[in-house]
């Protein structure tokens, strides 16, 4: 995860677009916020690797 962000980078990387907002339509409250944050995080970092055994 990047540590040094410019304002423009934050806006570009962490703002939800229309398609992403559509995914939040059936969520509410903290669930909606958490889902939106996870969506953008995994967009930046990629999927979590599977563990073996």
Secondary structure, 3 states (H helix, E strand, C coil): CCCCCCHHHHHHHHCCCHHHHHHCCCCCHHHHHHHHHHHHHHHHHCCCCCCCC
